């Protein structure tokens, strides 16, 4: 390999060592030919040896093992750079996923090196040939781009400066892809790679590019402009941009949104620099778009928006800077979404489970802000067993304050003694609230005393002699028995009420109430 002085020699020798005998036996190359030309090699990379790619993949792996010599040839012989890139780009057109994989790896290594020595030539190749080949592979082999094997080629090819990245997103990429859905999907995959490149080089983001992408996402969300799946992709892109560049978008004023694929001209740029007509930041506009999407009729769009807000809050919570403001706004938005979609059981369950996970991970969440309106919704529209799993998360959350704890206590205690189906489910978060706040919140004991007197009154015979049903009596007695076991101070406070109820029942019936007698024993 060391004696290869030109790109043609390198291609011929590497091919002959890995594929030569089989290629001559199959009649692909003529014997006794010393090798193949660049054009012939490119054709074989895309079509294989009569459709067989086993040896082609072996050839690509061999070139990858000797990629340093290939890079040295490109550096010392500038005229060899474009032919080398053109040769390897043919591998992206192969129907064989392994051939595409190794071709993409080779191209990425070559491109990364060329950004240092021949950046303009690399950019010209990518615009003229490379992007089209990459998009073809991206469409044909979703399994490869799903594992991140194709798009690492993009960042080194488009980062000559901020203007080159802007041109890529406003002109080059739309021309290669042709429709909004594909554009959004491609951009969703490439943006984390570009962000990683920015962080590695410690370079600021391109504000014009961010603004254009935000505007494009907003344009795709407009009613009637795209199908539901495209709107979901637009929401994902907006959320991703906010997640990757929170401080940039918090400081970036928002102009009126452009139509999809409308190039960023001088008028749009001037409007962006002036802050646009709305005066809102890009982050605020994205949050508004996510909130609006939760009110859409399409279920998948709603779930996409809610999932995006959950993930954004999870990423921003407990951080500093712009993320603090963003996390507070996102949590409020999630709370509003839970209230607005309370009637939809599926969405309510989804949101409550998501919020329960967030509360478990983030003790600083302002959980009390959504409690009062949520309890009002439960009183007006009912509840299910899943709701009490969420109330349990709220009851155990560090951010729950005593004022909100008393509100939750009142609701849970009432359900515990009145609902035959879900009373026992409500008693679990009820006991957590009592155990957490009893020792430092006098209102808890005051309320429990009043609650006990009212609950026990249900066990006493009415004027006509009618008593509470066995199920209703069991709910009251079970709830009070559980409360008595929480702390001795509860026993001291509730014992007089229990004794008084037992005496009143004995006076009315001439006998002891078995449940009250047992409850009295547990209170002594």
KEDOBA-553415 format. One line per field, with one value per residue (C-alpha): residue number from 1; x, y, z. Coordinates in steps of 0.2 Angstrom, whole numbers, always signed. Example, Ala and Ser with C-alpha at 12.3 -4.5 7.8 and 13.67 -1.06 7.14 Angstrom:
% residues 2
tiza: (1_2)
X: (+62_+68)
Y: (-22_-5)
Z: (+39_+36)
END
This chain:
% residues 524
tiza: (1_2_3_4_5_6_7_8_9_10_11_12_13_14_15_16_17_18_19_20_21_22_23_24_25_26_27_28_29_30_31_32_33_34_35_36_37_38_39_40_41_42_43_44_45_46_47_48_49_50_51_52_53_54_55_56_57_58_59_60_61_62_63_64_65_66_67_68_69_70_71_72_73_74_75_76_77_78_79_80_81_82_83_84_85_86_87_88_89_90_91_92_93_94_95_96_97_98_99_100_101_102_103_104_105_106_107_108_109_110_111_112_113_114_115_116_117_118_119_120_121_122_123_124_125_126_127_128_129_130_131_132_133_134_135_136_137_138_139_140_141_142_143_144_145_146_147_148_149_150_151_152_153_154_155_156_157_158_159_160_161_162_163_164_165_166_167_168_169_170_171_172_173_174_175_176_177_178_179_180_181_182_183_184_185_186_187_188_189_190_191_192_193_194_195_196_197_198_199_200_201_202_203_204_205_206_207_208_209_210_211_212_213_214_215_216_217_218_219_220_221_222_223_224_225_226_227_228_229_230_231_232_233_234_235_236_237_238_239_240_241_242_243_244_245_246_247_248_249_250_251_252_253_254_255_256_257_258_259_260_261_262_263_264_265_266_267_268_269_270_271_272_273_274_275_276_277_278_279_280_281_282_283_284_285_286_287_288_289_290_291_292_293_294_295_296_297_298_299_300_301_302_303_304_305_306_307_308_309_310_311_312_313_314_315_316_317_318_319_320_321_322_323_324_325_326_327_328_329_330_331_332_333_334_335_336_337_338_339_340_341_342_343_344_345_346_347_348_349_350_351_352_353_354_355_356_357_358_359_360_361_362_363_364_365_366_367_368_369_370_371_372_373_374_375_376_377_378_379_380_381_382_383_384_385_386_387_388_389_390_391_392_393_394_395_396_397_398_399_400_401_402_403_404_405_406_407_408_409_410_411_412_413_414_415_416_417_418_419_420_421_422_423_424_425_426_427_428_429_430_431_432_433_434_435_436_437_438_439_440_441_442_443_444_445_446_447_448_449_450_451_452_453_454_455_456_457_458_459_460_461_462_463_464_465_466_467_468_469_470_471_472_473_474_475_476_477_478_479_480_481_482_483_484_485_486_487_488_489_490_491_492_493_494_495_496_497_498_499_500_501_502_503_504_505_506_507_508_509_510_511_512_513_514_515_516_517_518_519_520_521_522_523_524)
X: (+0_+14_+19_+3_+7_-10_-28_-30_-16_-24_-41_-34_-23_-36_-49_-37_-32_-50_-60_-48_-49_-68_-71_-60_-69_-86_-80_-83_-65_-55_-40_-26_-31_-20_-36_-51_-53_-62_-78_-79_-75_-89_-101_-96_-99_-117_-122_-110_-102_-117_-128_-117_-110_-101_-84_-89_-91_-75_-67_-74_-68_-51_-51_-57_-43_-31_-40_-25_-16_-32_-32_-14_-17_-31_-20_-4_-14_-28_-34_-38_-50_-66_-63_-61_-77_-86_-80_-86_-102_-107_-108_-122_-133_-130_-146_-135_-136_-118_-111_-120_-114_-96_-97_-104_-91_-77_-85_-87_-69_-63_-75_-69_-51_-55_-64_-46_-37_-49_-66_-72_-69_-79_-93_-94_-94_-108_-119_-116_-116_-115_-131_-141_-132_-135_-153_-155_-147_-157_-174_-169_-161_-171_-163_-146_-151_-162_-146_-136_-125_-128_-130_-114_-108_-118_-109_-92_-99_-109_-100_-90_-98_-115_-120_-116_-127_-141_-140_-140_-157_-165_-160_-149_-159_-176_-171_-164_-179_-194_-207_-210_-212_-195_-187_-193_-188_-171_-168_-174_-160_-146_-149_-142_-126_-124_-127_-113_-102_-105_-102_-86_-79_-86_-95_-112_-127_-132_-147_-153_-154_-163_-175_-178_-181_-193_-203_-204_-210_-224_-229_-231_-243_-255_-272_-275_-257_-251_-257_-257_-241_-232_-238_-232_-215_-215_-219_-205_-193_-199_-196_-179_-173_-179_-170_-154_-153_-163_-153_-152_-171_-175_-165_-170_-185_-198_-203_-219_-217_-212_-220_-211_-196_-196_-178_-172_-171_-164_-182_-185_-167_-170_-187_-179_-165_-178_-188_-203_-220_-225_-211_-211_-195_-194_-195_-211_-218_-213_-222_-238_-237_-236_-250_-261_-257_-264_-281_-280_-293_-280_-275_-257_-254_-260_-249_-234_-236_-239_-224_-213_-218_-214_-197_-193_-198_-188_-173_-175_-180_-167_-155_-150_-152_-165_-170_-177_-190_-194_-197_-209_-219_-219_-225_-239_-243_-244_-256_-267_-267_-272_-287_-292_-292_-299_-314_-303_-299_-285_-276_-279_-271_-256_-253_-255_-243_-231_-232_-230_-214_-208_-213_-203_-187_-189_-193_-193_-209_-223_-235_-247_-252_-262_-270_-284_-291_-288_-298_-312_-312_-313_-327_-337_-332_-328_-312_-305_-292_-278_-281_-277_-260_-257_-263_-251_-237_-243_-244_-227_-219_-207_-214_-231_-235_-246_-260_-262_-260_-275_-285_-279_-283_-301_-305_-297_-305_-322_-319_-313_-329_-341_-336_-338_-328_-313_-313_-299_-289_-291_-286_-268_-263_-274_-263_-247_-253_-258_-241_-231_-239_-247_-232_-230_-247_-260_-274_-272_-278_-291_-298_-297_-307_-321_-320_-322_-337_-346_-341_-347_-363_-367_-367_-380_-398_-409_-425_-435_-423_-413_-395_-380_-378_-365_-354_-355_-351_-336_-329_-330_-323_-309_-304_-304_-295_-281_-280_-278_-263_-253_-248_-253_-258_-272_-278_-278_-288_-301_-304_-318_-327_-327_-332_-346_-353_-352_-362_-375_-378_-380_-392_-402_-402_-399_-384_-366_-361_-348_-338_-338_-334_-319_-314_-315_-303_-290_-291_-287)
Y: (+0_+12_+12_+20_+37_+42_+40_+29_+17_+17_+12_-1_-9_-10_-17_-30_-36_-38_-42_-45_-64_-65_-50_-58_-75_-66_-57_-40_-35_-42_-53_-50_-32_-23_-15_-4_+14_+27_+26_+8_+7_+20_+9_-7_+2_+6_-10_-23_-38_-43_-38_-46_-34_-46_-42_-23_-22_-30_-18_-3_-10_-12_+6_+12_+3_+12_+29_+38_+35_+40_+57_+59_+58_+70_+83_+81_+80_+93_+87_+70_+76_+78_+61_+53_+60_+56_+38_+35_+44_+30_+19_+29_+23_+4_-6_-15_-7_-13_-5_+12_+11_+9_+22_+34_+31_+34_+50_+57_+54_+61_+76_+79_+81_+91_+104_+109_+108_+110_+116_+125_+111_+100_+112_+112_+93_+92_+105_+97_+79_+74_+80_+71_+55_+56_+60_+45_+34_+42_+38_+21_+15_+21_+8_+17_+35_+29_+23_+39_+32_+43_+61_+64_+68_+84_+96_+96_+99_+114_+124_+136_+149_+156_+161_+144_+135_+147_+144_+125_+126_+139_+134_+118_+106_+111_+109_+91_+85_+94_+93_+99_+82_+76_+92_+92_+74_+77_+93_+84_+72_+84_+98_+88_+85_+103_+108_+96_+103_+121_+115_+107_+122_+134_+144_+153_+147_+156_+167_+168_+150_+147_+160_+153_+135_+142_+152_+136_+126_+138_+140_+121_+122_+134_+126_+118_+120_+102_+85_+80_+70_+85_+96_+83_+84_+103_+102_+91_+102_+118_+108_+102_+119_+126_+111_+113_+132_+139_+154_+159_+157_+167_+181_+180_+191_+183_+190_+185_+167_+163_+150_+134_+134_+153_+159_+171_+187_+204_+210_+195_+197_+215_+211_+198_+210_+223_+210_+209_+215_+204_+208_+191_+180_+164_+154_+162_+159_+141_+138_+147_+135_+120_+125_+129_+111_+103_+110_+102_+90_+77_+65_+62_+81_+84_+69_+76_+93_+87_+75_+89_+100_+86_+82_+101_+103_+88_+95_+113_+110_+112_+122_+140_+154_+155_+137_+143_+154_+141_+127_+137_+142_+124_+117_+130_+125_+107_+111_+121_+107_+94_+105_+109_+90_+84_+77_+67_+51_+45_+62_+65_+48_+52_+69_+63_+49_+60_+73_+60_+55_+73_+77_+62_+68_+87_+93_+111_+110_+121_+108_+118_+130_+117_+108_+119_+120_+101_+97_+108_+98_+82_+88_+94_+80_+65_+55_+38_+26_+33_+51_+45_+38_+56_+63_+51_+59_+76_+71_+65_+79_+90_+106_+104_+118_+116_+127_+116_+100_+105_+107_+90_+83_+89_+82_+65_+63_+66_+53_+41_+40_+43_+33_+15_+11_+22_+27_+15_+22_+39_+34_+30_+48_+54_+45_+52_+70_+67_+59_+73_+88_+83_+87_+105_+110_+113_+114_+96_+91_+104_+97_+79_+83_+91_+78_+64_+71_+73_+55_+47_+57_+46_+30_+37_+32_+45_+51_+37_+24_+22_+18_+19_+5_-8_-2_+16_+12_+1_+16_+27_+15_+9_+27_+32_+17_+20_+38_+33_+23_+37_+46_+46_+64_+59_+47_+60_+72_+60_+49_+61_+62_+43_+40_+53_+44_+27_+34_+42_+26_+16_+28_+27_+8_+2_-8_-5_-2_-16_-5_+10_-2_-8_+9_+15_+1_+6_+24_+20)
Z: (+0_+3_-15_-20_-26_-34_-30_-45_-39_-21_-28_-40_-27_-13_-25_-32_-14_-8_-24_-38_-41_-38_-50_-64_-61_-63_-78_-70_-74_-88_-84_-83_-79_-66_-57_-60_-65_-53_-64_-64_-45_-42_-52_-42_-26_-31_-39_-32_-41_-51_-37_-23_-10_+1_-7_-9_+9_+12_+0_+10_+26_+19_+13_+30_+38_+27_+27_+33_+17_+7_+17_+14_-5_-4_+6_-5_-22_-21_-38_-30_-17_-28_-37_-20_-13_-29_-28_-10_-13_-25_-10_-3_-18_-14_-9_+3_+21_+26_+10_+14_+32_+28_+14_+26_+39_+26_+20_+37_+41_+25_+27_+45_+39_+24_+35_+40_+24_+10_+17_+2_-10_+3_+3_-16_-17_-4_-13_-30_-26_-8_-1_-15_-12_+7_+5_-6_+7_+21_+12_+7_+23_+38_+49_+47_+50_+65_+73_+68_+55_+40_+46_+55_+37_+37_+50_+43_+26_+29_+43_+34_+44_+50_+32_+25_+38_+35_+16_+19_+28_+17_+0_-2_+9_+3_-15_-10_+0_-9_+4_+22_+31_+24_+28_+46_+49_+42_+52_+68_+66_+61_+73_+88_+78_+73_+91_+97_+84_+91_+109_+104_+95_+108_+94_+97_+87_+71_+76_+58_+56_+73_+68_+51_+58_+72_+59_+47_+62_+66_+48_+47_+62_+55_+53_+36_+30_+33_+39_+57_+56_+49_+62_+75_+67_+68_+86_+89_+80_+90_+106_+101_+96_+113_+122_+112_+113_+128_+131_+113_+110_+126_+120_+101_+96_+86_+69_+59_+53_+35_+24_+23_+11_+9_+9_+22_+12_+17_+22_+34_+41_+45_+53_+64_+69_+74_+84_+72_+76_+90_+102_+109_+112_+101_+117_+122_+105_+105_+122_+115_+100_+111_+122_+107_+100_+116_+111_+94_+88_+83_+97_+90_+89_+107_+114_+104_+111_+129_+128_+121_+136_+148_+141_+141_+159_+163_+155_+161_+180_+193_+182_+181_+169_+156_+160_+177_+169_+155_+168_+178_+162_+156_+173_+173_+155_+159_+174_+162_+150_+163_+168_+150_+146_+162_+153_+141_+152_+141_+140_+159_+163_+152_+159_+177_+175_+166_+180_+193_+186_+185_+203_+208_+200_+203_+221_+216_+205_+211_+213_+224_+210_+201_+216_+220_+202_+200_+215_+209_+192_+202_+212_+196_+184_+195_+197_+194_+203_+193_+199_+217_+211_+206_+222_+231_+221_+226_+244_+244_+235_+244_+237_+244_+256_+271_+264_+249_+260_+270_+254_+248_+265_+264_+247_+251_+268_+261_+247_+259_+269_+255_+240_+241_+226_+228_+246_+251_+236_+243_+260_+254_+250_+264_+277_+268_+270_+288_+292_+284_+290_+307_+318_+312_+306_+319_+306_+302_+320_+320_+303_+308_+324_+314_+301_+314_+322_+305_+299_+316_+315_+299_+310_+322_+319_+311_+318_+309_+316_+299_+301_+289_+277_+282_+267_+273_+291_+286_+276_+291_+303_+292_+288_+306_+312_+299_+305_+324_+319_+312_+328_+346_+345_+334_+347_+360_+349_+342_+357_+365_+348_+347_+365_+363_+347_+355_+370_+359_+349_+365_+371_+355_+353_+370_+364_+358_+340_+337_+326_+337_+352_+342_+337_+355_+360_+347_+353_+371)
END
